[in-house]
Amino acid sequence: MKTIYLAGPMNDCTEAEASDWRDQATMILKNGFKVLNPMDRDYRGKNIEFSYREIVDLDKIDVRQSDIVLANCHKPSVGTSMEILYAWELGKIVIVVAPSISVSPWLMYHSTYLCHDVHDALRWINDKIVE
């Protein structure tokens, strides 16, 4: 069973912005994939000055353990950008969701597949990533 890490903004996001798309993706993918959701360790509202190393270390472990990174770039996020680059450098499949028509060349370069909505990304995963 392949493993998918759900990268995307969390900090400065509402509960809905951080969780809704991840919950939907998990429901769709759970029968064919192991899903790693960093919201399971939700650090929002906590003093990250004392735990920033743990946050990054655990996210990097998840990326390393994944076959695929699904990155929802619905708003700018330094952490998500770092996860994309890290995954790409490790040779992972990186699927980037960028709702904006104007997409950064960096996102284009470091993505295996680039699309404009999560449902398109999930269809691509189900069509192309089969065990």
N, C-alpha and C positions, 0 to 999 in steps of 0.2 A: 504494500500500500504506500503510495507516494504521500509526502508531507508538504503542506502548504502553510506558509507564514503570512499572516494578514497585516501588512505594513500600512501605516497611514497616520495622519495627525491624531494626537490625543491631547497634548497640552493646549490650553486655550480653546478647547472644543467643548460644546455642550455634550451631555450624555448621548443625545440622538446623533450628533455629528460623529462622535467617536465610536458608538456601538451599533447603531442600526444597520449600517451596511455590513459590518462584520457578522452580526447575528444572521442576516439574510444569507450571506455567503456560506456561513457555517451550516445552515439548514440545507442548502442546496448541495454542498460538497461532502457532508459528513458520511454519506453512504459509500463514497468511493475514495475518500482521502482522509488522512489524519490532518486536522486543522489546528494550528498553533495561533492563539489569539493573545496578543500582548495586553489586551484589556482585562485578561484574567488577573493581571498584576497591576491594575489601575493605580497609578501613582499621583493622579491629579488631586490637588488640594493637600498634598503632603509636602513636607519640607524636603525638596529634592537635593538641597545642598549637602545633606548627609548621606544620601543614598544614590547619587548620580552614577557612581561606579557600578553599583549593583544593577541599576536599571539598564545601563548600556551592556554590561557583561551578559545579563540574562537575554536581552534582545539578540546579541551576537550569537549566543549559544543556539537560540531558536533559528536564526538564519542559517547557521552551519548545519543544523539538523534537518533543514528543509531541502526539498528538491525544487520547490517553486516558491517564489515570493510574489504575492499579489499586492501591489502597492497602489492604494487609492490616494491620488494626489489632488483631492478636491479643494485643498487650500495649501499654501506654502508651509513646509515643515522641514526644518534642518534634519531632525532625526530620521524622517522617512527618506530624505535624499541620501543620507549616510547609509541607511540600510540597503537602498537600491545599489549604490556603488559597491558596498561590501559584498552583496549577493552576486553581483555581476563579476567582481574580481575572483570570487570563488567558483565561477562557472555555473551558477544556478540559472534556472529559467526565471526571467524577471518579466512579469506582466504589469504594465503601468497603465493606470486609468487616469487620464488627464482631461477633465471636462472642458477645459478651455481650448479654443481653436488654435491659439498661439501657444505652442508647447516649446519648452526649453530644449535647445539642441542637446543638452546634457541628459535630459530624460529620454530623448529619442535614441541617443547613442547607447545608453545603458539598458535599453529594454529589448527583450526578445520579441515582445508583442506590445503594441501601443494602441489603446482604444479610448473612447470618450465616455463610456459608462460601465458600471460594474456588471450589469447583466450581459453586455457584450463580452467582457472578460471571462465571465463564468461559462458562457456558451463556448468560447474558444478553448477554455480548459477542458470542458467536457468533450469537445470534438477532437482536440489535438493531443491531449494527455490521457492516454488510455493504457491501462495495464493489461 
